[in-house]
């Protein structure tokens, strides 16, 4: 059974950290996940390195490339989940692309991931109306499937994602790719409110959140905040001092938000 629902029962906005699996190396990824929980994260999103990450900006592309250069594979990422699960019960979510699942085999991928202790999966280039096979295998193995919505989504797409997403719904703050930004779009609150009219499932916002002020702004209107590119810019080797300071500042900012 997925652990994701627990992240939204704490009376505060959930903090979701994205890290590229295998960056800067697999041992560091293994050390980092439990520390992210210790510093205040509620969910850890593990990006499976991919050679053509269309939804990702420069920072995540670079970290993915470096992980691939070190030979990190999907099997390594599943093994990483298994090892992390021995250290912490924090919900773990894969962020990936359909080609990786297709090459591995949907049934085999979901079975191996579920057995390893994965809680959810986001496939950035798979819309819900084409995900029947993945939904079936994910459900069979206790894995939530999380779909994305962009600000230009029409009512039909919002309704479809609201129906098929489990765990939470990933709201993309801007139309485009991931990456730290100086300001959040003015239309974001209206977008979140519109999606809220379709569902009571948790809504989490990602793409572009890079400061504690921005995190608090999002926390006031959504159920969760997803931070990736800025976080990855601070990832170095253990003990991850710069990253710890940043994550703790986000947690402090979000704890001040009344839910």
Buried (B, 14 or more C-beta within 10 A) or exposed (E): EBBBBBBBEEEBBBBBBBBBBBBBBBEBBBBBBBBBBEBBBBBBBBBBBBEEBEBBBEBBBBBBBBBBEEEBBBEBBBBBBBBBBEEBEBBBBBBBBBEBBEEBEBBEBBBBBBEBBBBBBBBBBBEBEEBEEBBBBBEEBBBBBBBBBBBEBEEEBBBBBBEBBBBBBBBBBBEBBBBBBEEBBEEBBEBBEBBBEBBEBBBBBBBBBBBBEBBBBBBBBBBBBBBBBBBBBBBEEEEBEEBBEBBBBBBEBBBEBEE
